[in-house]
Amino acid sequence: MIAHVYIELKKGVADPEGENTKKALQLLGFDGVRDVRTIKVFRIELDELDEDQGKRKVEEMCEKLLANPVIHNYRIEIG
Amino acid sequence: MIAHVYIELKKGVADPEGENTKKALQLLGFDGVRDVRTIKVFRIELDELDEDQGKRKVEEMCEKLLANPVIHNYRIEIG
């Protein structure tokens, strides 16, 4: 089973990498770049076959390791 | 217009962050984690309204700044 975990910074949390990427794009002459935000994705390959059980497992991984609930929102996609 | 740029390491390119995440998950007691790979996503908000033109612009951004063709594959999603 493949799970993709999308980890995003919550609204209002500074994203310096996104900010700097925006500045760099502007310096390179790209006009009209209003905003750049970064999202981190983990592609996890699991032995688990049951979709619901796999999703629960990955949710636990997010809570224990992958995401920081103070600053992150996360979303899991299976398959 | 919103564009999402997915930047992945090419097959065969080492992903130390993914490797270490896998090890950490195993140490935390998660069984059956076969592989973990990381993907970087840029969410770019553009003033551009024309989809084709926006996509071409973002492709140029990838070539000039966001992706390294030696080690990365990238994919752009509009909307």
Backbone of each chain as nested JSON, in Angstrom:
{
  "chains": [
    {"id": "A", "residues": [
      {"number": 1, "name": "MET", "atoms": {"N": [0.835, -1.194, 0.0], "CA": [0.0, 0.0, 0.0], "C": [0.874, 1.25, 0.0]}},
      {"number": 2, "name": "ILE", "atoms": {"N": [0.442, 2.228, -0.779], "CA": [1.189, 3.495, -0.797], "C": [0.327, 4.577, -0.141]}},
      {"number": 3, "name": "ALA", "atoms": {"N": [0.919, 5.308, 0.796], "CA": [0.23, 6.458, 1.396], "C": [1.052, 7.711, 1.116]}},
      {"number": 4, "name": "HIS", "atoms": {"N": [0.362, 8.767, 0.744], "CA": [1.022, 10.07, 0.631], "C": [0.533, 10.951, 1.778]}},
      {"number": 5, "name": "VAL", "atoms": {"N": [1.46, 11.497, 2.531], "CA": [1.123, 12.405, 3.632], "C": [1.54, 13.812, 3.239]}},
      {"number": 6, "name": "TYR", "atoms": {"N": [0.562, 14.716, 3.183], "CA": [0.827, 16.115, 2.827], "C": [0.878, 16.936, 4.102]}},
      {"number": 7, "name": "ILE", "atoms": {"N": [2.017, 17.548, 4.367], "CA": [2.173, 18.315, 5.591], "C": [2.372, 19.782, 5.245]}},
      {"number": 8, "name": "GLU", "atoms": {"N": [1.401, 20.573, 5.668], "CA": [1.378, 21.998, 5.329], "C": [1.504, 22.848, 6.579]}},
      {"number": 9, "name": "LEU", "atoms": {"N": [2.087, 24.009, 6.453], "CA": [2.102, 24.937, 7.579], "C": [0.704, 25.541, 7.731]}},
      {"number": 10, "name": "LYS", "atoms": {"N": [0.284, 25.704, 8.978], "CA": [-1.019, 26.326, 9.218], "C": [-1.013, 27.774, 8.752]}},
      {"number": 11, "name": "LYS", "atoms": {"N": [-2.198, 28.277, 8.437], "CA": [-2.324, 29.687, 8.052], "C": [-1.736, 30.568, 9.149]}},
      {"number": 12, "name": "GLY", "atoms": {"N": [-0.967, 31.547, 8.763], "CA": [-0.418, 32.467, 9.758], "C": [0.959, 32.063, 10.238]}},
      {"number": 13, "name": "VAL", "atoms": {"N": [1.352, 30.812, 9.956], "CA": [2.706, 30.382, 10.336], "C": [3.658, 30.797, 9.215]}},
      {"number": 14, "name": "ALA", "atoms": {"N": [4.758, 31.457, 9.587], "CA": [5.704, 31.938, 8.58], "C": [6.326, 30.779, 7.818]}},
      {"number": 15, "name": "ASP", "atoms": {"N": [6.549, 31.009, 6.526], "CA": [7.153, 29.999, 5.666], "C": [8.371, 30.648, 4.995]}},
      {"number": 16, "name": "PRO", "atoms": {"N": [9.493, 30.722, 5.711], "CA": [10.652, 31.45, 5.175], "C": [11.161, 30.866, 3.86]}},
      {"number": 17, "name": "GLU", "atoms": {"N": [11.073, 29.564, 3.7], "CA": [11.545, 28.969, 2.44], "C": [10.665, 29.443, 1.279]}},
      {"number": 18, "name": "GLY", "atoms": {"N": [9.351, 29.459, 1.522], "CA": [8.438, 29.95, 0.493], "C": [8.686, 31.417, 0.194]}},
      {"number": 19, "name": "GLU", "atoms": {"N": [8.881, 32.209, 1.244], "CA": [9.15, 33.643, 1.085], "C": [10.398, 33.895, 0.238]}},
      {"number": 20, "name": "ASN", "atoms": {"N": [11.464, 33.153, 0.575], "CA": [12.723, 33.334, -0.143], "C": [12.623, 32.854, -1.587]}},
      {"number": 21, "name": "THR", "atoms": {"N": [11.838, 31.805, -1.796], "CA": [11.64, 31.326, -3.172], "C": [10.906, 32.391, -3.982]}},
      {"number": 22, "name": "LYS", "atoms": {"N": [9.907, 33.006, -3.369], "CA": [9.171, 34.084, -4.04], "C": [10.118, 35.232, -4.419]}},
      {"number": 23, "name": "LYS", "atoms": {"N": [10.961, 35.634, -3.459], "CA": [11.912, 36.724, -3.739], "C": [12.851, 36.337, -4.879]}},
      {"number": 24, "name": "ALA", "atoms": {"N": [13.338, 35.103, -4.839], "CA": [14.276, 34.653, -5.879], "C": [13.599, 34.656, -7.247]}},
      {"number": 25, "name": "LEU", "atoms": {"N": [12.339, 34.225, -7.287], "CA": [11.613, 34.219, -8.569], "C": [11.459, 35.65, -9.087]}},
      {"number": 26, "name": "GLN", "atoms": {"N": [11.164, 36.565, -8.179], "CA": [11.02, 37.962, -8.584], "C": [12.345, 38.523, -9.095]}},
      {"number": 27, "name": "LEU", "atoms": {"N": [13.432, 38.188, -8.402], "CA": [14.756, 38.65, -8.84], "C": [15.109, 38.078, -10.21]}},
      {"number": 28, "name": "LEU", "atoms": {"N": [14.602, 36.885, -10.51], "CA": [14.862, 36.277, -11.819], "C": [13.968, 36.869, -12.912]}},
      {"number": 29, "name": "GLY", "atoms": {"N": [13.098, 37.793, -12.505], "CA": [12.278, 38.489, -13.502], "C": [10.874, 37.928, -13.674]}},
      {"number": 30, "name": "PHE", "atoms": {"N": [10.462, 37.007, -12.834], "CA": [9.091, 36.49, -12.932], "C": [8.137, 37.471, -12.262]}},
      {"number": 31, "name": "ASP", "atoms": {"N": [7.261, 38.042, -13.07], "CA": [6.273, 38.987, -12.518], "C": [5.034, 38.23, -12.074]}},
      {"number": 32, "name": "GLY", "atoms": {"N": [4.272, 38.891, -11.228], "CA": [2.954, 38.36, -10.888], "C": [2.982, 37.149, -9.979]}},
      {"number": 33, "name": "VAL", "atoms": {"N": [4.1, 36.948, -9.261], "CA": [4.123, 35.863, -8.271], "C": [3.574, 36.433, -6.973]}},
      {"number": 34, "name": "ARG", "atoms": {"N": [2.369, 36.04, -6.631], "CA": [1.697, 36.648, -5.482], "C": [2.149, 35.996, -4.176]}},
      {"number": 35, "name": "ASP", "atoms": {"N": [2.329, 34.68, -4.224], "CA": [2.681, 33.975, -2.986], "C": [3.294, 32.613, -3.314]}},
      {"number": 36, "name": "VAL", "atoms": {"N": [4.232, 32.193, -2.485], "CA": [4.783, 30.832, -2.605], "C": [4.776, 30.199, -1.226]}},
      {"number": 37, "name": "ARG", "atoms": {"N": [4.187, 29.009, -1.126], "CA": [4.199, 28.262, 0.136], "C": [4.78, 26.888, -0.145]}},
      {"number": 38, "name": "THR", "atoms": {"N": [5.431, 26.329, 0.846], "CA": [6.004, 24.995, 0.659], "C": [5.159, 23.959, 1.402]}},
      {"number": 39, "name": "ILE", "atoms": {"N": [5.096, 22.791, 0.813], "CA": [4.381, 21.668, 1.41], "C": [5.334, 20.48, 1.379]}},
      {"number": 40, "name": "LYS", "atoms": {"N": [5.323, 19.718, 2.447], "CA": [6.213, 18.554, 2.497], "C": [5.356, 17.311, 2.306]}},
      {"number": 41, "name": "VAL", "atoms": {"N": [5.837, 16.406, 1.48], "CA": [5.087, 15.164, 1.255], "C": [5.971, 13.96, 1.581]}},
      {"number": 42, "name": "PHE", "atoms": {"N": [5.414, 13.036, 2.356], "CA": [6.083, 11.75, 2.564], "C": [5.301, 10.698, 1.777]}},
      {"number": 43, "name": "ARG", "atoms": {"N": [6.016, 9.947, 0.947], "CA": [5.412, 8.824, 0.217], "C": [5.832, 7.569, 0.973]}},
      {"number": 44, "name": "ILE", "atoms": {"N": [4.859, 6.936, 1.625], "CA": [5.175, 5.808, 2.508], "C": [4.645, 4.51, 1.905]}},
      {"number": 45, "name": "GLU", "atoms": {"N": [5.545, 3.554, 1.75], "CA": [5.156, 2.243, 1.23], "C": [5.016, 1.304, 2.419]}},
      {"number": 46, "name": "LEU", "atoms": {"N": [3.823, 0.725, 2.554], "CA": [3.524, -0.119, 3.72], "C": [3.191, -1.54, 3.287]}},
      {"number": 47, "name": "ASP", "atoms": {"N": [3.506, -2.508, 4.159], "CA": [3.108, -3.893, 3.896], "C": [1.598, -4.067, 4.067]}},
      {"number": 48, "name": "GLU", "atoms": {"N": [1.017, -3.196, 4.886], "CA": [-0.416, -3.231, 5.174], "C": [-1.264, -3.323, 3.89]}},
      {"number": 49, "name": "LEU", "atoms": {"N": [-2.276, -4.188, 3.907], "CA": [-3.141, -4.299, 2.727], "C": [-4.499, -3.629, 2.934]}},
      {"number": 50, "name": "ASP", "atoms": {"N": [-4.986, -3.647, 4.178], "CA": [-6.299, -3.068, 4.469], "C": [-6.208, -1.541, 4.484]}},
      {"number": 51, "name": "GLU", "atoms": {"N": [-7.035, -0.915, 3.663], "CA": [-6.935, 0.536, 3.482], "C": [-7.209, 1.313, 4.775]}},
      {"number": 52, "name": "ASP", "atoms": {"N": [-8.301, 0.928, 5.472], "CA": [-8.66, 1.645, 6.698], "C": [-7.581, 1.5, 7.764]}},
      {"number": 53, "name": "GLN", "atoms": {"N": [-7.099, 0.261, 7.894], "CA": [-6.076, 0.009, 8.904], "C": [-4.785, 0.767, 8.56]}},
      {"number": 54, "name": "GLY", "atoms": {"N": [-4.456, 0.775, 7.267], "CA": [-3.271, 1.498, 6.811], "C": [-3.396, 2.979, 7.117]}},
      {"number": 55, "name": "LYS", "atoms": {"N": [-4.586, 3.525, 6.865], "CA": [-4.783, 4.954, 7.089], "C": [-4.644, 5.295, 8.577]}},
      {"number": 56, "name": "ARG", "atoms": {"N": [-5.193, 4.42, 9.41], "CA": [-5.076, 4.647, 10.865], "C": [-3.613, 4.631, 11.303]}},
      {"number": 57, "name": "LYS", "atoms": {"N": [-2.87, 3.68, 10.73], "CA": [-1.452, 3.559, 11.051], "C": [-0.708, 4.849, 10.667]}},
      {"number": 58, "name": "VAL", "atoms": {"N": [-1.001, 5.339, 9.462], "CA": [-0.308, 6.534, 8.977], "C": [-0.724, 7.761, 9.804]}},
      {"number": 59, "name": "GLU", "atoms": {"N": [-1.981, 7.791, 10.233], "CA": [-2.43, 8.885, 11.116], "C": [-1.616, 8.889, 12.413]}},
      {"number": 60, "name": "GLU", "atoms": {"N": [-1.394, 7.693, 12.928], "CA": [-0.588, 7.571, 14.151], "C": [0.855, 8.04, 13.903]}},
      {"number": 61, "name": "MET", "atoms": {"N": [1.375, 7.707, 12.715], "CA": [2.736, 8.164, 12.363], "C": [2.801, 9.682, 12.351]}},
      {"number": 62, "name": "CYS", "atoms": {"N": [1.743, 10.305, 11.816], "CA": [1.71, 11.773, 11.763], "C": [1.703, 12.348, 13.162]}},
      {"number": 63, "name": "GLU", "atoms": {"N": [0.872, 11.747, 14.019], "CA": [0.759, 12.276, 15.381], "C": [2.044, 12.086, 16.181]}},
      {"number": 64, "name": "LYS", "atoms": {"N": [2.706, 10.95, 15.952], "CA": [3.9, 10.646, 16.744], "C": [5.187, 11.235, 16.183]}},
      {"number": 65, "name": "LEU", "atoms": {"N": [5.242, 11.429, 14.869], "CA": [6.538, 11.817, 14.303], "C": [6.472, 12.863, 13.185]}},
      {"number": 66, "name": "LEU", "atoms": {"N": [5.604, 12.635, 12.214], "CA": [5.757, 13.396, 10.968], "C": [5.289, 14.846, 11.057]}},
      {"number": 67, "name": "ALA", "atoms": {"N": [4.231, 15.091, 11.816], "CA": [3.681, 16.451, 11.856], "C": [3.753, 17.029, 13.264]}},
      {"number": 68, "name": "ASN", "atoms": {"N": [3.856, 18.331, 13.319], "CA": [3.826, 19.049, 14.596], "C": [2.488, 19.79, 14.67]}},
      {"number": 69, "name": "PRO", "atoms": {"N": [1.598, 19.343, 15.558], "CA": [0.237, 19.901, 15.559], "C": [0.166, 21.398, 15.872]}},
      {"number": 70, "name": "VAL", "atoms": {"N": [1.231, 21.939, 16.425], "CA": [1.234, 23.379, 16.734], "C": [1.293, 24.196, 15.436]}},
      {"number": 71, "name": "ILE", "atoms": {"N": [2.044, 23.699, 14.467], "CA": [2.254, 24.507, 13.252], "C": [1.76, 23.839, 11.961]}},
      {"number": 72, "name": "HIS", "atoms": {"N": [1.464, 22.556, 12.009], "CA": [1.122, 21.842, 10.772], "C": [-0.321, 21.37, 10.685]}},
      {"number": 73, "name": "ASN", "atoms": {"N": [-0.852, 21.379, 9.473], "CA": [-2.033, 20.586, 9.116], "C": [-1.542, 19.44, 8.249]}},
      {"number": 74, "name": "TYR", "atoms": {"N": [-2.175, 18.291, 8.389], "CA": [-1.774, 17.205, 7.48], "C": [-2.994, 16.516, 6.883]}},
      {"number": 75, "name": "ARG", "atoms": {"N": [-2.73, 15.84, 5.771], "CA": [-3.777, 15.181, 5.011], "C": [-3.15, 13.914, 4.452]}},
      {"number": 76, "name": "ILE", "atoms": {"N": [-3.914, 12.813, 4.515], "CA": [-3.386, 11.517, 4.07], "C": [-4.164, 11.057, 2.847]}},
      {"number": 77, "name": "GLU", "atoms": {"N": [-3.443, 10.637, 1.828], "CA": [-4.084, 10.038, 0.644], "C": [-3.561, 8.624, 0.472]}},
      {"number": 78, "name": "ILE", "atoms": {"N": [-4.486, 7.69, 0.346], "CA": [-4.084, 6.297, 0.175], "C": [-4.172, 5.929, -1.301]}},
      {"number": 79, "name": "GLY", "atoms": {"N": [-3.192, 5.191, -1.769], "CA": [-3.223, 4.699, -3.164], "C": [-2.473, 5.592, -4.105]}}
    ]},
    {"id": "B", "residues": [
      {"number": 1, "name": "MET", "atoms": {"N": [-4.369, 32.465, -10.108], "CA": [-4.156, 31.074, -10.496], "C": [-3.226, 30.395, -9.499]}},
      {"number": 2, "name": "ILE", "atoms": {"N": [-3.559, 29.175, -9.162], "CA": [-2.705, 28.427, -8.23], "C": [-2.03, 27.29, -8.993]}},
      {"number": 3, "name": "ALA", "atoms": {"N": [-0.719, 27.176, -8.841], "CA": [0.004, 26.039, -9.423], "C": [0.693, 25.273, -8.294]}},
      {"number": 4, "name": "HIS", "atoms": {"N": [0.609, 23.964, -8.364], "CA": [1.377, 23.129, -7.439], "C": [2.498, 22.467, -8.225]}},
      {"number": 5, "name": "VAL", "atoms": {"N": [3.713, 22.625, -7.739], "CA": [4.863, 21.984, -8.382], "C": [5.357, 20.865, -7.473]}},
      {"number": 6, "name": "TYR", "atoms": {"N": [5.352, 19.644, -7.984], "CA": [5.801, 18.479, -7.217], "C": [7.216, 18.137, -7.647]}},
      {"number": 7, "name": "ILE", "atoms": {"N": [8.148, 18.204, -6.721], "CA": [9.548, 17.937, -7.063], "C": [10.011, 16.684, -6.336]}},
      {"number": 8, "name": "GLU", "atoms": {"N": [10.323, 15.679, -7.135], "CA": [10.691, 14.37, -6.596], "C": [12.123, 14.046, -6.956]}},
      {"number": 9, "name": "LEU", "atoms": {"N": [12.789, 13.28, -6.112], "CA": [14.125, 12.795, -6.478], "C": [13.975, 11.693, -7.522]}},
      {"number": 10, "name": "LYS", "atoms": {"N": [14.879, 11.675, -8.493], "CA": [14.845, 10.619, -9.504], "C": [15.123, 9.272, -8.857]}},
      {"number": 11, "name": "LYS", "atoms": {"N": [14.65, 8.224, -9.514], "CA": [14.928, 6.859, -9.046], "C": [16.433, 6.668, -8.94]}},
      {"number": 12, "name": "GLY", "atoms": {"N": [16.879, 6.073, -7.853], "CA": [18.31, 5.806, -7.714], "C": [19.046, 6.911, -6.969]}},
      {"number": 13, "name": "VAL", "atoms": {"N": [18.42, 8.078, -6.837], "CA": [19.049, 9.158, -6.074], "C": [18.713, 8.953, -4.593]}},
      {"number": 14, "name": "ALA", "atoms": {"N": [19.728, 8.977, -3.755], "CA": [19.524, 8.726, -2.324], "C": [18.633, 9.791, -1.701]}},
      {"number": 15, "name": "ASP", "atoms": {"N": [17.795, 9.372, -0.766], "CA": [16.886, 10.281, -0.075], "C": [17.119, 10.106, 1.432]}},
      {"number": 16, "name": "PRO", "atoms": {"N": [18.167, 10.74, 1.948], "CA": [18.533, 10.52, 3.358], "C": [17.414, 10.893, 4.329]}},
      {"number": 17, "name": "GLU", "atoms": {"N": [16.663, 11.929, 4.016], "CA": [15.569, 12.319, 4.912], "C": [14.521, 11.205, 4.967]}},
      {"number": 18, "name": "GLY", "atoms": {"N": [14.187, 10.66, 3.802], "CA": [13.237, 9.55, 3.756], "C": [13.77, 8.333, 4.502]}},
      {"number": 19, "name": "GLU", "atoms": {"N": [15.044, 8.04, 4.28], "CA": [15.677, 6.896, 4.952], "C": [15.614, 7.034, 6.472]}},
      {"number": 20, "name": "ASN", "atoms": {"N": [15.965, 8.23, 6.941], "CA": [15.971, 8.457, 8.389], "C": [14.563, 8.442, 8.965]}},
      {"number": 21, "name": "THR", "atoms": {"N": [13.601, 8.929, 8.197], "CA": [12.21, 8.892, 8.648], "C": [11.768, 7.442, 8.785]}},
      {"number": 22, "name": "LYS", "atoms": {"N": [12.146, 6.621, 7.811], "CA": [11.81, 5.196, 7.867], "C": [12.401, 4.553, 9.126]}},
      {"number": 23, "name": "LYS", "atoms": {"N": [13.675, 4.845, 9.382], "CA": [14.326, 4.284, 10.58], "C": [13.624, 4.74, 11.843]}},
      {"number": 24, "name": "ALA", "atoms": {"N": [13.279, 6.018, 11.898], "CA": [12.617, 6.56, 13.092], "C": [11.256, 5.892, 13.293]}},
      {"number": 25, "name": "LEU", "atoms": {"N": [10.52, 5.672, 12.209], "CA": [9.211, 5.014, 12.322], "C": [9.386, 3.593, 12.849]}},
      {"number": 26, "name": "GLN", "atoms": {"N": [10.408, 2.912, 12.357], "CA": [10.665, 1.544, 12.832], "C": [11.041, 1.54, 14.311]}},
      {"number": 27, "name": "LEU", "atoms": {"N": [11.859, 2.52, 14.707], "CA": [12.247, 2.616, 16.128], "C": [11.036, 2.903, 17.008]}},
      {"number": 28, "name": "LEU", "atoms": {"N": [10.067, 3.603, 16.462], "CA": [8.85, 3.899, 17.229], "C": [7.894, 2.7, 17.257]}},
      {"number": 29, "name": "GLY", "atoms": {"N": [8.276, 1.634, 16.589], "CA": [7.475, 0.418, 16.66], "C": [6.53, 0.199, 15.492]}},
      {"number": 30, "name": "PHE", "atoms": {"N": [6.624, 1.021, 14.452], "CA": [5.767, 0.807, 13.279], "C": [6.377, -0.293, 12.409]}},
      {"number": 31, "name": "ASP", "atoms": {"N": [5.641, -1.407, 12.309], "CA": [6.119, -2.515, 11.472], "C": [5.635, -2.319, 10.038]}},
      {"number": 32, "name": "GLY", "atoms": {"N": [6.323, -3.01, 9.142], "CA": [5.836, -3.071, 7.763], "C": [6.005, -1.782, 6.991]}},
      {"number": 33, "name": "VAL", "atoms": {"N": [6.931, -0.92, 7.418], "CA": [7.232, 0.268, 6.617], "C": [8.313, -0.133, 5.617]}},
      {"number": 34, "name": "ARG", "atoms": {"N": [7.937, -0.25, 4.359], "CA": [8.874, -0.779, 3.371], "C": [9.784, 0.326, 2.849]}},
      {"number": 35, "name": "ASP", "atoms": {"N": [9.229, 1.512, 2.678], "CA": [10.032, 2.59, 2.093], "C": [9.392, 3.936, 2.413]}},
      {"number": 36, "name": "VAL", "atoms": {"N": [10.226, 4.947, 2.598], "CA": [9.727, 6.324, 2.757], "C": [10.535, 7.219, 1.817]}},
      {"number": 37, "name": "ARG", "atoms": {"N": [9.844, 7.992, 0.996], "CA": [10.518, 8.956, 0.117], "C": [9.895, 10.329, 0.374]}},
      {"number": 38, "name": "THR", "atoms": {"N": [10.687, 11.356, 0.208], "CA": [10.159, 12.703, 0.419], "C": [9.94, 13.395, -0.929]}},
      {"number": 39, "name": "ILE", "atoms": {"N": [8.926, 14.208, -0.963], "CA": [8.601, 15.003, -2.153], "C": [8.41, 16.432, -1.682]}},
      {"number": 40, "name": "LYS", "atoms": {"N": [8.913, 17.359, -2.461], "CA": [8.769, 18.774, -2.095], "C": [7.721, 19.389, -3.002]}},
      {"number": 41, "name": "VAL", "atoms": {"N": [6.83, 20.168, -2.395], "CA": [5.793, 20.823, -3.199], "C": [5.855, 22.331, -2.983]}},
      {"number": 42, "name": "PHE", "atoms": {"N": [5.83, 23.068, -4.082], "CA": [5.663, 24.519, -4.012], "C": [4.251, 24.855, -4.475]}},
      {"number": 43, "name": "ARG", "atoms": {"N": [3.534, 25.587, -3.649], "CA": [2.205, 26.089, -4.025], "C": [2.397, 27.537, -4.44]}},
      {"number": 44, "name": "ILE", "atoms": {"N": [2.251, 27.803, -5.726], "CA": [2.564, 29.135, -6.252], "C": [1.281, 29.836, -6.683]}},
      {"number": 45, "name": "GLU", "atoms": {"N": [1.076, 31.031, -6.13], "CA": [-0.088, 31.829, -6.496], "C": [0.364, 32.885, -7.497]}},
      {"number": 46, "name": "LEU", "atoms": {"N": [-0.256, 32.85, -8.67], "CA": [0.163, 33.742, -9.756], "C": [-0.962, 34.684, -10.149]}},
      {"number": 47, "name": "ASP", "atoms": {"N": [-0.59, 35.881, -10.629], "CA": [-1.593, 36.806, -11.161], "C": [-2.131, 36.322, -12.504]}},
      {"number": 48, "name": "GLU", "atoms": {"N": [-1.314, 35.53, -13.18], "CA": [-1.663, 34.975, -14.504], "C": [-3.053, 34.338, -14.498]}},
      {"number": 49, "name": "LEU", "atoms": {"N": [-3.831, 34.602, -15.551], "CA": [-5.173, 34.007, -15.625], "C": [-5.245, 32.88, -16.644]}},
      {"number": 50, "name": "ASP", "atoms": {"N": [-4.44, 33.001, -17.709], "CA": [-4.465, 31.981, -18.762], "C": [-3.719, 30.726, -18.306]}},
      {"number": 51, "name": "GLU", "atoms": {"N": [-4.42, 29.595, -18.363], "CA": [-3.851, 28.362, -17.796], "C": [-2.583, 27.921, -18.522]}},
      {"number": 52, "name": "ASP", "atoms": {"N": [-2.633, 27.928, -19.867], "CA": [-1.47, 27.483, -20.641], "C": [-0.264, 28.38, -20.401]}},
      {"number": 53, "name": "GLN", "atoms": {"N": [-0.536, 29.673, -20.403], "CA": [0.549, 30.617, -20.205], "C": [1.141, 30.469, -18.796]}},
      {"number": 54, "name": "GLY", "atoms": {"N": [0.256, 30.281, -17.82], "CA": [0.7, 30.088, -16.444], "C": [1.559, 28.848, -16.325]}},
      {"number": 55, "name": "LYS", "atoms": {"N": [1.14, 27.785, -16.98], "CA": [1.89, 26.536, -16.901], "C": [3.283, 26.705, -17.511]}},
      {"number": 56, "name": "ARG", "atoms": {"N": [3.338, 27.401, -18.638], "CA": [4.646, 27.636, -19.279], "C": [5.563, 28.433, -18.355]}},
      {"number": 57, "name": "LYS", "atoms": {"N": [4.963, 29.44, -17.695], "CA": [5.732, 30.265, -16.768], "C": [6.304, 29.404, -15.635]}},
      {"number": 58, "name": "VAL", "atoms": {"N": [5.465, 28.539, -15.078], "CA": [5.897, 27.708, -13.946], "C": [6.947, 26.691, -14.41]}},
      {"number": 59, "name": "GLU", "atoms": {"N": [6.808, 26.215, -15.637], "CA": [7.836, 25.317, -16.191], "C": [9.188, 26.021, -16.24]}},
      {"number": 60, "name": "GLU", "atoms": {"N": [9.133, 27.263, -16.657], "CA": [10.373, 28.05, -16.724], "C": [10.953, 28.241, -15.313]}},
      {"number": 61, "name": "MET", "atoms": {"N": [10.067, 28.465, -14.333], "CA": [10.53, 28.603, -12.939], "C": [11.254, 27.331, -12.486]}},
      {"number": 62, "name": "CYS", "atoms": {"N": [10.692, 26.183, -12.873], "CA": [11.301, 24.907, -12.489], "C": [12.682, 24.783, -13.098]}},
      {"number": 63, "name": "GLU", "atoms": {"N": [12.768, 25.143, -14.385], "CA": [14.048, 24.986, -15.079], "C": [15.101, 25.946, -14.544]}},
      {"number": 64, "name": "LYS", "atoms": {"N": [14.646, 27.16, -14.186], "CA": [15.617, 28.169, -13.758], "C": [15.95, 28.11, -12.269]}},
      {"number": 65, "name": "LEU", "atoms": {"N": [14.998, 27.64, -11.448], "CA": [15.241, 27.737, -10.004], "C": [14.799, 26.53, -9.183]}},
      {"number": 66, "name": "LEU", "atoms": {"N": [13.584, 26.065, -9.409], "CA": [12.994, 25.168, -8.41], "C": [13.544, 23.743, -8.441]}},
      {"number": 67, "name": "ALA", "atoms": {"N": [13.835, 23.241, -9.64], "CA": [14.272, 21.841, -9.737], "C": [15.681, 21.762, -10.288]}},
      {"number": 68, "name": "ASN", "atoms": {"N": [16.377, 20.717, -9.901], "CA": [17.709, 20.427, -10.427], "C": [17.578, 19.21, -11.346]}},
      {"number": 69, "name": "PRO", "atoms": {"N": [17.732, 19.416, -12.653], "CA": [17.449, 18.32, -13.596], "C": [18.347, 17.102, -13.427]}},
      {"number": 70, "name": "VAL", "atoms": {"N": [19.465, 17.279, -12.742], "CA": [20.361, 16.134, -12.528], "C": [19.723, 15.125, -11.572]}},
      {"number": 71, "name": "ILE", "atoms": {"N": [19.02, 15.63, -10.577], "CA": [18.508, 14.717, -9.547], "C": [16.983, 14.73, -9.414]}},
      {"number": 72, "name": "HIS", "atoms": {"N": [16.318, 15.692, -10.022], "CA": [14.867, 15.823, -9.791], "C": [14.008, 15.545, -11.025]}},
      {"number": 73, "name": "ASN", "atoms": {"N": [12.847, 14.976, -10.791], "CA": [11.742, 15.008, -11.744], "C": [10.716, 15.98, -11.189]}},
      {"number": 74, "name": "TYR", "atoms": {"N": [10.044, 16.714, -12.068], "CA": [8.99, 17.579, -11.544], "C": [7.716, 17.454, -12.361]}},
      {"number": 75, "name": "ARG", "atoms": {"N": [6.637, 17.861, -11.733], "CA": [5.316, 17.748, -12.332], "C": [4.531, 18.962, -11.853]}},
      {"number": 76, "name": "ILE", "atoms": {"N": [3.78, 19.568, -12.778], "CA": [3.045, 20.792, -12.436], "C": [1.551, 20.518, -12.506]}},
      {"number": 77, "name": "GLU", "atoms": {"N": [0.823, 20.934, -11.498], "CA": [-0.643, 20.841, -11.525], "C": [-1.226, 22.23, -11.387]}},
      {"number": 78, "name": "ILE", "atoms": {"N": [-2.13, 22.564, -12.296], "CA": [-2.746, 23.892, -12.248], "C": [-4.133, 23.767, -11.611]}},
      {"number": 79, "name": "GLY", "atoms": {"N": [-4.45, 24.728, -10.768], "CA": [-5.807, 24.738, -10.193], "C": [-5.85, 24.165, -8.801]}}
    ]}
  ]
}
